[in-house]
Amino acid sequence: MGGTPGNALESRWIFNLSRGSERLWRTAVLFDPGGPFVTSLLWEEAGVVLFGGGTTVFAVELMDGTERLRRQVDMYFGSFELDPEHEHLYVLGGRDIQKFDRDLRWQWSSAPIAVDGITMTGFSGQWLHVSAERDPPGGWVPITLDVRTGRTPR
């Protein structure tokens, strides 16, 4: 699977899904401008390919490229993270995190925990560990969230 950018005035990427030399499908994804990251992730357990960029996240059917989800994120899209069992998707944005189940049903959004970026550091039991930039540049702090609720421990 690969993507290529549109011309300099567009935020459009063309993605091709191939098996060996056989192209299974091709789709154009139009991201709103402004985000620093564009990426894709194959989530086989959910039967989708995920695309993120600008302030938008897309999920398309693995078999034919049909759109299944389009969701806005706060500030900008940062990254996709799957839990160790690949049952849940975490979408890290510039300020908060959103969680989805394997059927792409929204589970929760965290409160704003950052001012300019969140990176994943890992999972332990019911806890999601991230680093959140709270005082740019370089003011990263560790944050722990309950994977069931998206809230910090009391």
N, C-alpha and C positions, 0 to 999 in steps of 0.2 A: 504494500500500500504506500502510496506517495502522493505528495501534493506539490503543486507549483503555484507561485503567486501570479496574480494578474499584472497588468502594467502598473507603473508608479502611481497612477491616479486612482487605483482601485484597491479595495480590500477583499478581492475575490480570489479564492483558491480553487483549483481543479484537483479533485482526488480521484484516483483510479484504484480499484480493488482488483487484484490479480491473483491467480493461482498458477504458479509457474509462469509460463508465457501467455496464458489465457487471461484476457481481461474479462472480469465478471460484470463490472459496472463502472460507470464514471458519473461523477456528480460535481456540480459547481456549488460552492458554499460562499455566500456573501457575508462577510463580517463587517459590522459597523467599525469605522476607523477609531483609532485612539488607543487601543490596547497594545502593550508591549510584547505579548506572547500569542503565538498561534501554534496549536498542536492537535494531534489526533491520537486516539487510543482504540485498539480493537478489544472489545469486551465480549469475548465469545460466549461466556455463560449467559449473557443477556441477549445475545444474538444481534448486537449492534456495533456500529463504529461511531465513536464520539469525536466531535470536532469542537474546539474552543478557540475563540479569538475575539478581540475587541471587548464587548460586554455581553457576548452571546455564546451559548452552548447549544450544540445540535447533536441529536442522535439519529442515525439512519439505520434501516434494516440491513443486516449483513448480507442477506440473500439478494436484495434487488435495489438497495439505495433509497428506499422510500423513507421519507422523514417521519420519525416517531416522536421527537421532542425538540422544542425550541424554547429556550429559557434565558432570561436576562440575568446577569450577575451584577452585583454592586461594584461600581468603580471600574474594574477590569477583570477579565478572566486571567487566572494564574496557572492552574494546573489541574489535572485529573489524578485522583488517587483511589485505588480499590482496596478494600479491607483484605486481610490475608486469605479469607475464604472466597473472595470474589463475589460476595453476595450484595455488597453495598458500594455505591460510588460516592465519593466526596469531591465536590467541586470547590476548589480554593480560589477565592477572588482577592481583590485588593484589600477588602475590609472584613469579609465574613466567609463562612463555609456553608455550603448546602449539601444535604445528604439525600440520596435517592436509592430505592430498592432495585432489585433486578428487573422488575416490571416497569422501571422508570417512573415510579410514583414518588413524588416529593415526600420526604419524611420530616425534615426540619431545616431551618436556617439558624445559624448561631447569631448571637448578638454581635454587633461590630466589635472585633477584637484587635484590629490593626488599623493603621492609617495609610500604609502603603506596602502591603504585601504579606503573604502567609506562605510558609513552606512546611511540608510534612517532615516530622522526625520519626514517627512510628506509632505502633499500637501496643498496648499491654492490657490484656483482659478487656474490661469495658471502657478503657480510656484511649482517646485519640490525642497524640502529642504533636504539637506544632510549634513553630517559631513565628512570632508576629512582629513586624516592624512597627514600633509605636513612636519612635523619635528619629526620623530620618535625618541624615543618612547614618545607617549603622546601628540604630537603637533597637536591636532585636531582643525579644524576651520570650522565654518558654511559656506556653499556655497548654493546659490540659483540659479536654472536654469529655463529657460523658457521651459515648457513642449512641446511647439510647435517646438522649434529649438534646444534645448540642450545648448543654450548659456546663459551666465550670463547676468543680466540686465546691461544696459549701464549707 
